[in-house]
Amino acid sequence: MATSPDRKTPRPSSPTAPAERDWASLPLDILISVFHKLGLREVLLSAERTCTAWRLAAVDPTMWRRIDAGTLSPCSPGGRAIVRAALYRAAGECEAFSGPCDNHLLFDLVQTAPLVKVLHLKHFYAPNKVLNLVLNRLPLLEDLEISPSYVSTGSENLLQSVCQDCPGLKKLRLNCSESFDYVNWNGVILEKIHGRIILMPELRMLELFHCELTTQGLTAILDSCPQLETLHVTGFLVGGKMNQQLWERCAEVKDLTLPDQSVKYFRLPGLRTGPVTRKVCGPWEIVR
């Protein structure tokens, strides 16, 4: 059928323009979820200045129940100010903190976040006595990770002191450091895990990285942690030997990793005093 010359062919309708998104109207929980994927610097110095709604989300205490400082250094004035601002905005509701920490920031944390349950201290630089003073004031702490920037002195024992201050921990990780042995000139020295620890009735997971573990220290761990399910230790086993009974007790731990190398300390023949020589001896053995 022929088309009438007077009838016009309809033009195709133009596509509907997409509706503009109103980012300011996002629900508070969604905004907070997005902000958690940003760094503290990005939230406090940029995102919160976008609009009133985002500013309100950035000052809401629920936003700061979990604080991850990333790589912000507390040694720099700018980094310390940003972390302090986040802690104060939590208004005492912070339950988890992770990031680099020194003694000044540690005191700020215990004053502003007394209810913290998860504490991960990266590149931690402060004396053990300062750490003990603070941990004693965090009664709800369940998950503790410490990455110290130093090795304890001979009279100190990091594992012992932490357990003494936090007997209710469920998870403990020590990422031990190393330093040079200026006394005996044996190269590096590592954190030694030795001596008894108090009863840790709730501890399920213990991870000790880059340390020297004595059989005395290993026995103390097994004696004092009856609920232990995961034990990861890397570094060296001091002495190079473990008796069959101790090994059988270790085998009862569901998830077990022990050092694959041993180290021995000795003085040269005929010397009762003087420098102590450290020697890495390869794999350790089970003595039956």
Disulfide bonds with the S-S distance in Angstrom:
none
